[in-house]
Amino acid sequence: MLITLDPPFAVEDDDAPFHFRGWAQVTDPAAPDTRLHVNGVEAPIVVTHRPPRLAEFHPGVEALRFHADADLPALLRAAPAERVREPFLLEATVTTEGRARTFEYAVTDAWLARVFGRPVRARPVPPPHLQVRVAGAAAGQFHASGVRVADQIEALLAGAGLPLARFGSILDFGCGPGRLTAILHERRPDAALHGSDIDPETIAWAQASLGGVADFRVNPPGPPLPFPDASMDLICAISVFTHLPEDLQFAWLADLKRVLRPGCVLLTTKLNAAAYDLPPQVKAEAAEAGFAFWGEAAATDGLPGFYRLAYHGDDYVRREWGRLFEVLHVGAHDLNDTQDAVLLRKPS
Ligand SMILES: C[S@@+](CC[C@H](N)C(=O)[O-])C[C@H]1O[C@@H](n2cnc3c(N)ncnc32)[C@H](O)[C@@H]1O
């Protein structure tokens, strides 16, 4: 079922009711079964019976718009205690015919203190434009998607006989605002954790908002990283090689190898070409060469011009990345929701 709440995913207004707006797929538009809950407490919605414009991307799907003016302080004061745990996360869940989707909203500690009449620590959520920059349409699920990715990483590593617990120094390369880094810290608080990215704005947010979670740094668009040779046990690079042209890809693979200790691993992702609607000439290139860089894909506001979309075939990864690393695993849709995991080991 298709369900969405519209951005912005941040509560800015202290006094007025918060205006939620969204749409949900329904089987019977005459009797829609769509509900909204804020941290477990129902917020009454108004269904407008005006369908969203879906025909282009979802032909044949029936959906209705809804909105709600929610008195957030009143709802949160009525929330079950387990939904007000610290660090606090404001979550709005839409259900339609039994299927649910939850969206997260940034709030401040000061706003929470006013709502609850006592200090409550907010879970940091990046401002909407930074979420859109790194997650596109998946914005609004910063924490939940970070947990999902961390679960998948733990499962993939365990499956290769390499439990997360054994890695003492971890680099989240292309960490953005630290979606994964924050969760890795919760799971491995003793590890020396590093996060690096080309984007000074996301790194500044991570440094200011995620506090001592990791050593967050800006790196240049090309290598080298500011880390010594053989200094990391595990490098995660989630949805980074999915955006690099081939020359930068090879340059960064070589530098990540330099930074890894011998016998240690890089866990990264690739787009599955079959799962994406590529333009015909890019599709043909992907099928023939195993790699295609879609340089005309939409640019991302705030990131350099080279940042577009790259597609990799399994054979390409085994052959080309296999010249630098031992390829331990090439998966299918097993990491970062729709992407393919690639697990690489630096030879001992
Ligand atoms: C799709 S986002 C994923 C962010 C993060 N890994 C996550 O999963 O939430 C891709 C990230 O890669 C970063 N990036 C792109 N090229 C990079 C490079 N050459 N060095 C470091 N980071 C890079 C971008 O700035 C962006 O934050």
PDBQT file of the ligand as one rigid body, heavy atoms in Angstrom, charges set to zero:
ROOT
HETATM    1  C1  LIG A 401      23.108   8.662  -0.758  1.00  0.00    +0.000 C 
HETATM    2  S1  LIG A 401      24.104   9.519   0.391  1.00  0.00    +0.000 S 
HETATM    3  C2  LIG A 401      24.305   8.273   1.645  1.00  0.00    +0.000 C 
HETATM    4  C3  LIG A 401      24.752   8.834   2.966  1.00  0.00    +0.000 C 
HETATM    5  C4  LIG A 401      25.036   7.799   4.040  1.00  0.00    +0.000 C 
HETATM    6  N1  LIG A 401      26.070   6.849   3.631  1.00  0.00    +0.000 N 
HETATM    7  C5  LIG A 401      23.767   7.066   4.409  1.00  0.00    +0.000 C 
HETATM    8  O1  LIG A 401      23.650   5.900   4.031  1.00  0.00    +0.000 OA
HETATM    9  O2  LIG A 401      22.908   7.667   5.062  1.00  0.00    +0.000 OA
HETATM   10  C6  LIG A 401      25.709   9.541  -0.383  1.00  0.00    +0.000 C 
HETATM   11  C7  LIG A 401      26.734  10.309   0.397  1.00  0.00    +0.000 C 
HETATM   12  O3  LIG A 401      28.003  10.124  -0.216  1.00  0.00    +0.000 OA
HETATM   13  C8  LIG A 401      28.720  11.342  -0.094  1.00  0.00    +0.000 C 
HETATM   14  N2  LIG A 401      29.832  11.347  -1.056  1.00  0.00    +0.000 N 
HETATM   15  C9  LIG A 401      29.771  11.383  -2.402  1.00  0.00    +0.000 A 
HETATM   16  N3  LIG A 401      31.004  11.384  -2.933  1.00  0.00    +0.000 NA
HETATM   17  C10 LIG A 401      31.877  11.327  -1.904  1.00  0.00    +0.000 A 
HETATM   18  C11 LIG A 401      33.289  11.306  -1.813  1.00  0.00    +0.000 A 
HETATM   19  N4  LIG A 401      34.056  11.346  -2.890  1.00  0.00    +0.000 N 
HETATM   20  N5  LIG A 401      33.836  11.242  -0.589  1.00  0.00    +0.000 NA
HETATM   21  C12 LIG A 401      33.053  11.209   0.529  1.00  0.00    +0.000 A 
HETATM   22  N6  LIG A 401      31.710  11.250   0.493  1.00  0.00    +0.000 NA
HETATM   23  C13 LIG A 401      31.116  11.301  -0.703  1.00  0.00    +0.000 A 
HETATM   24  C14 LIG A 401      27.649  12.392  -0.343  1.00  0.00    +0.000 C 
HETATM   25  O4  LIG A 401      28.025  13.677   0.083  1.00  0.00    +0.000 OA
HETATM   26  C15 LIG A 401      26.473  11.801   0.448  1.00  0.00    +0.000 C 
HETATM   27  O5  LIG A 401      26.476  12.226   1.786  1.00  0.00    +0.000 OA
ENDROOT
TORSDOF 0
